Amino acid sequence: MAERNQTLVTEFVLTGLTERPELQVPLFLLFFIVYLITMVGNLGLIALIWKDPHLHTTPMYLFLSSLAFADACTSSSVTPKMLVNFLSTDGKISLIECFAQFYFFCSSATTECFLLLVMAYDRYVAICNPLLYPVVMSNKLCAQFIVVTHFIGILNSTIHVGLLTRLTFCRSNVIHYFYCEIVQLFTISCTDPTLNMLVVFICSIFIQAFTFVNIVVSYTRVLFAILRKKSEKGRSKAFSTCSAHLLSVSLFYGNLFLIYIRPGSGPAEDKEKLYSLFYTIIIPLLNPFIYSLRNKEVLGALRRLIKK
């Protein structure tokens, strides 16, 4: 009866990265520039891949454009609201906006996990079975891979947001974070979030551990295939082909495991915010440059576009 008489929360307050007023404007300018570069980098990479016919012959670039789209969505789900809150005095976000923000963030992040797995499989086929590569990685199969990755992303976020609707918030409405992170919502819930936490843990294990293990297996096979190559030039080319993807995987999963797999996800601390900041904003900024600067074909396409 007492719980019924409590006022239910319909909006939250995001404390953001810092509560120091003198840092709000400098941080706004910094992350506004970062967001602009992120969007130009990722959307520019997508446009370059689709415009240059030389990049249409390899499935890797189809996956790369999908990864750039997922990165743009990840950044856009978090950064605009964070920029608004830097200049806001209250940092408020409605319940519906909060759930929507997490929905799009979770969907794009999950999609990115499986895209990285598909890209690792693509490199495995290209290096270990080069003669069968055009047959195995057909355009139809690549399109199916991309559709499935987005479907899993949407399904995962729908499950979590669906379970969030069973929670009530009647005590504190302060989220000590810069976006609506799901574990932080559990800490201020008046309803027992055990079921939600169990589902998050199971999905995290399945998605993150499953994709990571399979990526490791794919690259272990790739490594043995490269070492078997007699030509030094062939080994160098193979390593160069995989290096950008390996760097992207290392950055992505390193932060992901620190945030969601490590024990004791309690109230947010500065270190935890830093991990999340790197994952949600910095990695989407770096990815298009990692793949572009390490890829001769992308650089060649950019030069051809500039000459026109």
C-alpha positions as CSV (number, residue, x, y, z in Angstrom):
1,M,0.0,0.0,0.0
2,A,2.8,2.3,0.9
3,E,4.5,1.6,-2.4
4,R,1.3,2.5,-4.3
5,N,1.2,5.9,-2.6
6,Q,4.8,6.8,-3.7
7,T,5.1,9.1,-6.7
8,L,6.4,7.3,-9.8
9,V,9.3,8.9,-11.6
10,T,8.5,10.0,-15.2
11,E,11.8,11.7,-15.9
12,F,15.5,11.3,-14.9
13,V,18.4,13.6,-14.3
14,L,21.7,12.7,-16.0
15,T,24.6,14.0,-13.9
16,G,26.9,13.8,-17.0
17,L,30.7,13.6,-17.1
18,T,31.3,16.3,-14.5
19,E,29.3,18.6,-12.2
20,R,31.9,21.4,-12.3
21,P,30.2,24.4,-14.1
22,E,33.5,25.8,-15.5
23,L,34.1,22.6,-17.5
24,Q,30.7,22.4,-19.2
25,V,31.4,24.7,-22.1
26,P,34.9,23.4,-22.9
27,L,33.6,19.9,-22.8
28,F,30.7,20.8,-25.1
29,L,33.1,22.3,-27.7
30,L,35.4,19.3,-27.4
31,F,32.7,16.6,-27.9
32,F,30.9,18.7,-30.5
33,I,34.0,18.6,-32.6
34,V,34.5,14.9,-31.9
35,Y,30.9,14.2,-33.0
36,L,31.3,16.2,-36.2
37,I,34.5,14.3,-37.1
38,T,32.8,11.0,-36.2
39,M,29.9,11.6,-38.5
40,V,32.0,13.0,-41.3
41,G,34.4,10.0,-41.0
42,N,31.8,7.3,-40.9
43,L,29.3,8.7,-43.3
44,G,32.1,9.8,-45.6
45,L,33.5,6.2,-45.6
46,I,30.0,4.8,-46.5
47,A,29.7,7.3,-49.3
48,L,33.2,6.6,-50.6
49,I,32.6,2.8,-50.6
50,W,29.2,3.1,-52.4
51,K,30.5,5.7,-54.9
52,D,33.7,3.9,-56.0
53,P,33.0,0.9,-58.2
54,H,36.5,-0.6,-57.4
55,L,35.3,-1.2,-53.8
56,H,32.1,-3.0,-54.9
57,T,34.0,-6.2,-55.9
58,T,35.1,-7.2,-52.3
59,P,32.6,-8.2,-49.6
60,M,34.9,-6.7,-47.0
61,Y,33.9,-3.2,-48.0
62,L,30.2,-4.0,-47.8
63,F,30.8,-5.1,-44.2
64,L,32.9,-2.0,-43.6
65,S,30.2,0.3,-44.7
66,S,27.7,-1.5,-42.4
67,L,30.2,-1.2,-39.5
68,A,30.6,2.6,-40.2
69,F,26.8,2.9,-40.1
70,A,26.6,1.1,-36.8
71,D,29.3,3.4,-35.4
72,A,27.4,6.5,-36.5
73,C,24.3,5.1,-34.8
74,T,26.2,4.3,-31.6
75,S,27.6,7.8,-31.4
76,S,24.3,9.5,-32.4
77,S,22.4,7.6,-29.7
78,V,24.5,9.1,-26.9
79,T,26.4,12.3,-28.0
80,P,23.6,14.7,-29.0
81,K,21.8,14.4,-25.7
82,M,25.1,14.7,-23.8
83,L,25.9,17.9,-25.8
84,V,22.5,19.3,-24.8
85,N,23.1,18.5,-21.2
86,F,26.4,20.3,-21.2
87,L,24.5,23.5,-21.8
88,S,21.5,22.6,-19.7
89,T,21.1,23.5,-16.0
90,D,19.0,20.4,-15.1
91,G,20.2,17.5,-17.4
92,K,16.7,16.1,-17.5
93,I,15.6,13.2,-19.8
94,S,12.1,11.7,-19.9
95,L,11.4,8.1,-19.2
96,I,10.5,7.4,-22.8
97,E,13.5,9.3,-24.1
98,C,15.7,7.3,-21.7
99,F,14.4,4.0,-22.9
100,A,14.6,5.1,-26.5
101,Q,18.2,6.2,-26.1
102,F,19.2,2.8,-24.6
103,Y,17.2,1.0,-27.3
104,F,19.1,2.5,-30.2
105,F,22.5,2.3,-28.4
106,C,22.0,-1.4,-27.5
107,S,20.8,-2.2,-31.0
108,S,23.8,-0.6,-32.8
109,A,26.3,-2.0,-30.2
110,T,25.0,-5.5,-30.6
111,T,25.0,-5.2,-34.4
112,E,28.6,-4.1,-34.3
113,C,29.6,-7.2,-32.2
114,F,28.3,-9.5,-34.9
115,L,29.6,-7.4,-37.8
116,L,33.1,-7.8,-36.3
117,L,32.5,-11.5,-36.2
118,V,31.4,-11.6,-39.8
119,M,34.4,-9.5,-40.9
120,A,36.7,-11.9,-39.1
121,Y,35.1,-14.9,-40.9
122,D,35.5,-12.9,-44.2
123,R,39.2,-12.5,-43.5
124,Y,39.4,-16.2,-42.6
125,V,37.9,-17.3,-45.9
126,A,40.0,-14.8,-47.9
127,I,43.3,-16.0,-46.5
128,C,42.7,-19.7,-45.7
129,N,40.5,-20.5,-48.8
130,P,41.4,-17.8,-51.4
131,L,40.2,-19.9,-54.4
132,L,36.8,-20.5,-52.8
133,Y,36.4,-16.9,-51.6
134,P,34.3,-15.6,-54.5
135,V,32.0,-18.6,-54.2
136,V,31.7,-18.8,-50.4
137,M,31.4,-15.0,-49.8
138,S,28.7,-14.4,-52.5
139,N,26.8,-11.1,-52.6
140,K,23.7,-12.9,-51.5
141,L,25.4,-14.4,-48.4
142,C,27.0,-11.1,-47.5
143,A,23.6,-9.3,-47.6
144,Q,22.1,-12.1,-45.5
145,F,24.9,-11.7,-42.9
146,I,24.2,-8.0,-42.7
147,V,20.4,-8.4,-42.3
148,V,21.0,-11.1,-39.6
149,T,23.4,-8.8,-37.6
150,H,20.8,-6.0,-37.6
151,F,18.0,-8.4,-36.7
152,I,19.9,-9.7,-33.7
153,G,20.7,-6.1,-32.6
154,I,17.0,-5.1,-32.8
155,L,15.9,-8.3,-31.0
156,N,18.4,-7.9,-28.2
157,S,17.5,-4.3,-27.5
158,T,13.7,-5.1,-27.7
159,I,14.1,-7.8,-25.1
160,H,16.0,-5.5,-22.7
161,V,13.7,-2.5,-23.2
162,G,10.6,-4.7,-22.9
163,L,11.9,-5.9,-19.5
164,L,12.7,-2.4,-18.5
165,T,8.9,-1.5,-18.7
166,R,8.2,-3.9,-15.8
167,L,10.4,-1.7,-13.5
168,T,9.1,1.2,-11.5
169,F,11.1,4.2,-10.4
170,C,9.8,5.9,-7.3
171,R,12.8,6.9,-5.1
172,S,15.8,8.6,-6.8
173,N,15.6,9.8,-10.4
174,V,19.3,10.7,-10.6
175,I,21.4,8.6,-13.0
176,H,25.1,9.1,-12.2
177,Y,26.1,8.7,-15.9
178,F,26.2,10.6,-19.1
179,Y,23.6,8.4,-20.8
180,C,20.8,6.0,-19.8
181,E,23.0,3.0,-19.1
182,I,20.9,0.0,-18.2
183,V,22.8,-1.1,-15.0
184,Q,22.4,2.4,-13.6
185,L,18.7,2.1,-14.1
186,F,18.6,-1.1,-12.1
187,T,20.3,0.7,-9.1
188,I,17.5,3.3,-8.8
189,S,14.6,0.9,-9.5
190,C,11.9,0.3,-6.8
191,T,11.1,-3.1,-8.4
192,D,13.4,-6.0,-7.9
193,P,15.6,-6.0,-11.1
194,T,17.0,-9.5,-10.5
195,L,15.3,-10.9,-13.7
196,N,16.5,-8.0,-15.8
197,M,20.1,-8.4,-14.5
198,L,20.0,-12.1,-15.2
199,V,18.9,-11.5,-18.8
200,V,21.5,-8.8,-19.3
201,F,24.2,-11.2,-18.0
202,I,23.0,-14.1,-20.2
203,C,22.8,-11.9,-23.3
204,S,26.2,-10.4,-22.5
205,I,27.8,-13.8,-22.2
206,F,26.1,-15.0,-25.4
207,I,26.7,-12.0,-27.5
208,Q,30.1,-10.7,-26.3
209,A,31.8,-14.0,-25.3
210,F,30.4,-16.0,-28.3
211,T,31.4,-13.4,-30.9
212,F,34.8,-12.8,-29.2
213,V,35.7,-16.5,-29.0
214,N,34.7,-17.1,-32.6
215,I,36.8,-14.1,-33.7
216,V,39.8,-15.6,-31.8
217,V,39.2,-19.0,-33.4
218,S,39.0,-17.4,-36.9
219,Y,42.2,-15.4,-36.4
220,T,44.1,-18.4,-34.9
221,R,43.4,-20.2,-38.1
222,V,44.4,-17.2,-40.1
223,L,47.6,-16.9,-38.2
224,F,48.6,-20.5,-38.9
225,A,47.7,-20.0,-42.6
226,I,49.9,-16.9,-42.8
227,L,52.8,-18.6,-41.1
228,R,52.6,-21.4,-43.7
229,K,53.0,-19.0,-46.6
230,K,56.5,-19.3,-48.1
231,S,56.5,-15.8,-49.6
232,E,57.6,-12.9,-47.3
233,K,55.5,-10.6,-49.5
234,G,52.5,-12.8,-49.1
235,R,52.8,-12.9,-45.3
236,S,53.2,-9.1,-45.2
237,K,50.1,-8.6,-47.3
238,A,48.0,-11.0,-45.3
239,F,49.1,-9.3,-42.0
240,S,48.3,-5.9,-43.4
241,T,44.9,-7.0,-44.5
242,C,44.0,-8.2,-41.0
243,S,45.8,-5.5,-38.9
244,A,43.1,-2.8,-39.0
245,H,40.3,-5.3,-38.1
246,L,42.4,-6.7,-35.2
247,L,43.0,-3.3,-33.8
248,S,39.3,-2.4,-34.0
249,V,38.4,-5.7,-32.3
250,S,40.9,-5.1,-29.5
251,L,39.6,-1.6,-28.8
252,F,36.0,-2.7,-29.0
253,Y,36.1,-5.9,-26.9
254,G,38.6,-4.6,-24.4
255,N,36.3,-1.9,-23.2
256,L,33.1,-4.0,-23.6
257,F,34.4,-6.7,-21.3
258,L,35.6,-4.1,-18.7
259,I,32.1,-2.6,-18.6
260,Y,29.7,-5.5,-18.7
261,I,31.6,-8.7,-17.9
262,R,33.6,-7.6,-14.9
263,P,32.1,-8.3,-11.5
264,G,30.6,-5.7,-9.2
265,S,28.7,-3.3,-11.5
266,G,27.7,-0.8,-8.8
267,P,27.3,3.0,-8.8
268,A,29.2,4.7,-11.6
269,E,32.8,5.8,-10.8
270,D,35.0,8.0,-12.9
271,K,37.0,5.0,-14.2
272,E,33.8,3.3,-15.4
273,K,32.6,6.5,-17.1
274,L,35.9,6.7,-18.9
275,Y,35.5,3.1,-20.2
276,S,32.0,3.9,-21.4
277,L,33.1,7.2,-22.9
278,F,35.8,5.4,-24.9
279,Y,33.4,2.8,-26.1
280,T,30.4,5.0,-27.0
281,I,32.3,8.0,-28.5
282,I,36.0,7.5,-29.1
283,I,35.9,4.1,-30.8
284,P,33.2,5.3,-33.4
285,L,35.6,8.3,-34.0
286,L,38.7,6.1,-34.5
287,N,37.2,3.2,-36.6
288,P,36.9,5.0,-40.0
289,F,40.4,6.3,-39.7
290,I,41.8,2.9,-38.6
291,Y,40.3,1.2,-41.7
292,S,41.0,4.1,-44.1
293,L,44.6,4.8,-43.2
294,R,45.6,1.1,-43.1
295,N,43.9,0.3,-46.4
296,K,45.5,1.1,-49.8
297,E,42.3,0.5,-51.7
298,V,40.3,3.0,-49.6
299,L,43.1,5.6,-49.9
300,G,43.2,5.0,-53.7
301,A,39.5,5.5,-53.9
302,L,39.8,8.7,-51.9
303,R,42.6,10.0,-54.3
304,R,40.4,9.2,-57.3
305,L,37.5,11.1,-55.8
306,I,39.7,14.1,-55.0
307,K,41.1,14.2,-58.6
308,K,37.6,14.3,-60.0
